[in-house]
Amino acid sequence: MIYEAFGWKMPQFAHISMILGTDKRKLSKREGASSVTDYLKNGYLPEALVNFLALLGWSPSDGKEIRPVEEIIVDFHLDKLSKSPAVFDDEKLAWMNGEYIRAMDLRELARRIRPFVKDAGFDPDAHGEEWFLSVLGSIRGGFRTLCDVGPAIEIYYADRFGFEADAREMLASDEAKKVVRTFREEVEKAGGVKDEAALSAIQNIVKEKTGVKGKGLFMPMRASVTGKLHGPELKIVLPLLGARETLRRIDASLAL
């Protein structure tokens, strides 16, 4: 009636199928649904949200799920909408968001993620833009949302460095201490680890001097400088830490 009163052309209205939660019940706030604003605050990218929402009740002709909105507009047709209920799967949304994070231009990602870095208590400008870009490039592979940056980036900040329980356990053995002591000697001789070649040379010397190889060699080195058993490759981490901070952390690990 409003359209008729104003003399406007009546548009065609269409409704997609009902959207259900993963429990196959009607989606509602009471069952965990959030507003778009909430998702953005929780580190989801607008592009990923649009992509994910477009797939609720609709499937692209080529089956390709990750696609920019421009492609969605071209391929979308009402006659391709499904009559079956769609499922709003937060796990799939998080996966898709992670794919967008990994594919995004690094400088653009840095711009968008800065507020999340600051909210987590870190200064993205502590060592300059190029340092921050290198750090971000080394850790974004495991992100599902922008909020994941906090736990991942802490290994690069001296005031937040510490040893996780499994790393402490790893470093407690006599063999691990032997590896770490030798590792420290070689890092100090080399004036730090500046690149992959330098790290490889040091690891070979430590292997030869200690007779330890495989995980028994590499894991204590990792634990001694990152405080964790998993994370970015040491060939990336150590040049970003610098010689002084690397040696300080190794000394801390030997004092455990």
HELIX and SHEET records of a PDB file:
HELIX    1   1 ILE A    2  PHE A    6  1                                   5    
HELIX    2   2 LYS A   29  GLU A   31  5                                   3    
HELIX    3   3 VAL A   36  LYS A   41  1                                   6    
HELIX    4   4 PRO A   46  ALA A   54  1                                   9    
HELIX    5   5 VAL A   69  ASP A   75  1                                   7    
HELIX    6   6 LEU A   78  LYS A   80  5                                   3    
HELIX    7   7 ASP A   90  ALA A  103  1                                  14    
HELIX    8   8 LEU A  106  ASP A  119  1                                  14    
HELIX    9   9 GLU A  129  ILE A  139  1                                  11    
HELIX   10  10 ARG A  140  GLY A  142  5                                   3    
HELIX   11  11 LEU A  146  ASP A  148  5                                   3    
HELIX   12  12 VAL A  149  ILE A  153  1                                   5    
HELIX   13  13 GLU A  154  TYR A  156  5                                   3    
HELIX   14  14 ALA A  158  ARG A  160  5                                   3    
HELIX   15  15 ALA A  165  LEU A  171  1                                   7    
HELIX   16  16 ASP A  174  ALA A  190  1                                  17    
HELIX   17  17 GLU A  196  THR A  210  1                                  15    
HELIX   18  18 LYS A  215  THR A  226  1                                  12    
HELIX   19  19 LEU A  234  LEU A  241  1                                   8    
HELIX   20  20 ALA A  243  LEU A  254  1                                  12    
SHEET    1   A 2 ILE A  19  LEU A  20  0                                        
SHEET    2   A 2 ALA A  86  VAL A  87  1                                        
END                                                                             
